[in-house]
Amino acid sequence: MVYKSFLFLFIVSLYISLISSPEFKSMLRDRGLTDAQIDYIARCAGKHFEPGLVRRRAKRSDSGYTFGFYTKRRV
């Protein structure tokens, strides 16, 4: 599980660093976005992977991708 957590953090940081890079920021500014909007996009892109990882874990679990999986994890 530590490996998957590390992988998730790596992907998040990769997306944030890509979108926050000077070249990409410049391109987005040229299209009329503010720095705050660019930072928001970077955060959203990073968080985009989390639901996919949870869904993958759910599909591989005994209960599958069901409401039961969700409620079992929340308790």
N, C-alpha and C positions, 0 to 999 in steps of 0.2 A: 504494500500500500504506500510505503514511503516513496517508491519509485514513481508511482502514478501521480502522487502529490508533487514531486519534483518536476515531472514532465508537464503537468498542468501549469505550474508556476513559470516554467521555462517558456511555454507557448504564450502565456499572458505577457510576460516581459518582452518576448520577441515582437508581438503585435504592438505593444505600447512603444517600444523603441523604434519600430519601423514607422509608425504613424507620427511619432514625435521627432523623427529625423529632420534635419534642416531642409533637405531637398524636398521631402514629401510635404512638410509644413508649408514651404514656399509655394508648391503647386496648389495646395488647398487654399492658401491665402489669395493666390491669383484668381481663384474661383469665388472669392468673396467671403470665405469663412474667417471668423475671428479666432484668436488663440484659445479662448475658452471653449469654443465649439470644437476645435481640433482636439483639445484635451478630452472633451466629453466623448468624442468618437473613439479615441484611443482606449478609454476606459470601457466603453461598450464592446469594442472589438475583443478586448481581453476577457471580459465576462461572458462573451458569446459561447466559449468552449465549455463552461461549467455544466450547463444543462445536458449537453451531449455526453459528457463523461458520466453523469448520474444515470442517464438513460442507458448507456452501455452497461454499467454495473447492474442496473435493474434487469435488463434482458438476460444477463448471465446468472442472475440469482434464481433460487428455487421458486419464488413466487412470480418471477417474470416482470414484465413492464406493466404493472397493474397498480390500482389504488392501494392494494394491500402492501406492496413494496414501499410506497410513499408513507403510509401510516406507520409501518413497522420502523422505518428510519427516524420518524419524528418523535417516537415515544421514548 
